[in-house]
């Protein structure tokens, strides 16, 4: 498995590229077919290789999908009630988004800002009825970092959202809907003004430490 990974790196394969067949790898590496097959299966399990039946093997796109599956398993095993895990996710998101929001001030286009404005309107409308559509909330935050070239940041934020959406049995949102709607509006307004400091302050308010670190429910 390690030899195949080094081969892919040395030959500078790009995400989505078709890879040599198992027979070709067997010939190049001088390994048995069974060893190559097991290595390929392991690489597929890691999310490095994608096997398309009837088409062949491909180098997967950059993704943390397997990481999300691992998170989901461990939260269900260790914190089945979900409330502690949702706080842990929020702590990680806070660290990521506070570190990245400043760059969004310069990167977001007018079209992106219009998309954020639409999300803010939908979030406010939902908050009037005591709820926020998770899909709209997710779109808002993913739009914030959609222009960054840092795919690690984009994928980590996406996988954290995947985990959040799977946690269904917890105390409820850490930030009440009306308050969350005000936070989203403040973040948007700061970005519209291209005010880096105000954007960070608004994001800090959206992830209040006193709530993220509250004691787990007994």
C-alpha positions in Angstrom: 0.0 0.0 0.0 2.8 2.4 0.9 4.6 1.6 -2.3 1.5 2.4 -4.4 1.1 5.7 -2.6 4.7 6.6 -3.3 4.2 5.6 -6.9 1.2 7.9 -7.3 3.1 10.8 -5.7 6.2 10.2 -7.8 4.2 10.1 -11.1 2.3 13.2 -10.0 -1.2 11.9 -10.5 -4.0 14.4 -10.0 -7.3 13.9 -8.2 -9.7 12.2 -10.6 -7.0 10.7 -12.8 -7.5 7.1 -13.9 -4.9 4.8 -12.3 -3.1 1.7 -13.7 -5.1 -1.5 -13.4 -4.3 -4.1 -10.7 -2.5 -6.2 -13.4 -0.4 -3.2 -14.4 0.5 -2.4 -10.8 1.4 -6.1 -10.3 3.8 -5.9 -13.2 5.3 -2.6 -12.2 5.8 -3.5 -8.6 6.7 -7.1 -9.0 4.1 -8.0 -6.4 1.5 -10.8 -6.3 -2.0 -10.1 -7.6 -3.5 -10.8 -4.1 -1.1 -8.4 -2.4 -1.9 -5.6 -5.0 -5.6 -6.3 -4.6 -5.5 -6.0 -0.8 -3.5 -2.8 -1.1 -6.0 -1.3 -3.5 -8.8 -2.2 -1.2 -7.1 -0.6 1.8 -6.4 2.6 -0.3 -10.1 2.6 -1.2 -11.1 2.3 2.4 -8.9 5.3 3.2 -10.6 7.3 0.5 -7.4 7.6 -1.6 -8.5 5.4 -4.4 -12.0 5.2 -6.0 -13.0 1.9 -7.6 -15.6 2.3 -10.4 -16.9 -1.1 -11.4 -16.7 -1.5 -15.2 -14.5 1.6 -15.5 -11.4 1.1 -13.4 -9.5 2.7 -10.6 -9.2 6.5 -10.1 -7.4 8.8 -7.7 -10.2 10.2 -5.5 -10.9 13.9 -5.1 -9.5 15.6 -2.0 -12.0 14.8 0.7 -12.4 14.1 4.4 -15.5 11.9 3.9 -13.8 9.0 5.7 -12.9 11.4 8.6 -16.6 12.3 8.8 -17.6 8.7 9.0 -15.1 8.1 11.8 -16.4 11.1 13.7 -19.9 9.9 13.4 -19.0 6.4 14.7 -17.1 7.7 17.7 -19.7 10.3 18.7 -22.4 7.6 18.6 -20.3 5.2 20.6 -18.9 7.6 23.2 -21.6 10.3 23.6 -24.9 8.8 22.4 -26.9 11.7 23.8 -25.1 14.0 21.4 -25.0 17.2 23.4 -21.4 17.0 24.5 -20.3 16.1 21.0 -22.1 19.0 19.5 -20.2 21.3 21.8 -16.9 19.7 20.8 -17.8 20.2 17.1 -18.7 23.9 17.8 -15.3 24.4 19.6 -13.4 23.1 16.5 -15.6 25.2 14.1 -15.0 28.2 16.3 -11.2 27.8 16.0 -11.4 27.3 12.2 -13.8 30.1 11.4 -12.3 32.7 13.6 -9.0 32.0 12.0 -10.4 32.2 8.4 -13.1 34.9 8.5 -10.6 37.7 8.0 -9.5 36.4 4.6 -13.1 36.3 3.5 -13.3 40.1 3.6 -11.0 40.3 0.7 -12.0 37.1 -1.2 -15.8 37.2 -1.4 -17.3 38.7 -4.5 -20.4 40.8 -4.8 -22.3 37.8 -6.0 -21.1 35.9 -2.9 -22.3 38.7 -0.7 -25.7 38.6 -2.4 -25.9 34.9 -1.7 -25.1 35.6 2.0 -27.8 38.2 2.1 -30.3 35.8 0.8 -29.3 33.3 3.5 -29.6 36.0 6.2 -33.2 36.7 5.0 -34.1 33.0 5.1 -32.5 32.5 8.5 -34.4 35.6 9.9 -37.7 34.3 8.5 -37.1 30.9 10.1 -36.1 32.4 13.4 -39.5 34.3 13.5 -41.0 30.8 13.8 -38.4 29.5 16.3 -36.2 27.5 14.0 -33.4 27.8 11.5 -33.1 25.6 8.4 -29.8 23.7 8.8 -29.3 23.7 5.0 -29.5 27.5 4.8 -27.2 27.8 7.9 -24.7 25.5 6.2 -24.9 27.3 2.9 -24.1 30.6 4.7 -21.0 29.3 6.4 -19.7 27.4 3.4 -20.2 30.5 1.2 -18.0 32.4 3.6 -15.0 30.3 2.6 -16.0 29.2 -0.9 -13.3 31.5 -2.5 -10.3 30.3 -0.4 -7.8 28.1 -2.2 -7.3 26.2 1.0 -9.2 23.0 0.2 -8.3 21.6 3.7 -10.3 24.4 5.3 -13.3 24.0 2.9 -13.4 20.2 3.4 -12.9 20.3 7.2 -15.8 22.8 7.6 -17.9 20.7 5.3 -17.2 17.4 7.2 -17.9 19.2 10.5 -21.3 20.2 9.1 -21.9 16.6 8.0 -21.2 15.5 11.6 -23.4 18.2 13.1 -26.4 17.2 10.9 -26.1 13.6 12.1 -26.4 14.5 15.8 -30.1 14.5 16.4 -30.4 13.7 20.1 -29.0 16.7 22.0 -30.2 19.6 24.1 -31.1 21.8 21.1 -29.1 24.6 19.4 -26.3 26.2 21.5 -27.4 29.6 20.2 -31.2 30.3 20.2 -32.7 30.9 16.6 -33.4 34.6 17.1 -29.9 35.3 18.5 -28.3 33.2 15.8 -30.2 35.2 13.1 -28.8 38.4 14.5 -25.2 36.9 14.5 -25.5 35.9 10.8 -26.8 39.4 9.9 -23.9 41.0 11.8 -21.3 38.8 10.1 -22.9 39.6 6.7 -23.0 43.4 7.4 -19.3 43.4 8.4 -18.3 41.5 5.2 -20.4 43.9 3.1 -18.5 46.8 4.6 -15.2 44.9 4.1 -14.5 45.4 7.8 -12.2 42.6 9.0 -12.3 43.5 12.7 -16.0 43.7 12.8 -16.3 40.3 11.0 -14.2 38.6 13.6 -16.1 40.2 16.5 -19.4 39.0 14.9 -18.0 35.5 14.4 -16.8 35.4 18.1 -20.3 36.3 19.2 -21.7 33.4 17.1 -19.6 30.9 19.0 -19.9 32.1 22.7 -17.4 30.3 24.9 -19.6 30.3 27.9 -22.1 28.1 26.0 -19.6 26.0 24.2 -18.0 25.0 27.5 -21.2 24.5 29.6 -21.4 21.4 31.7 -22.8 18.3 30.0 -26.4 17.4 31.0 -26.5 14.7 33.6 
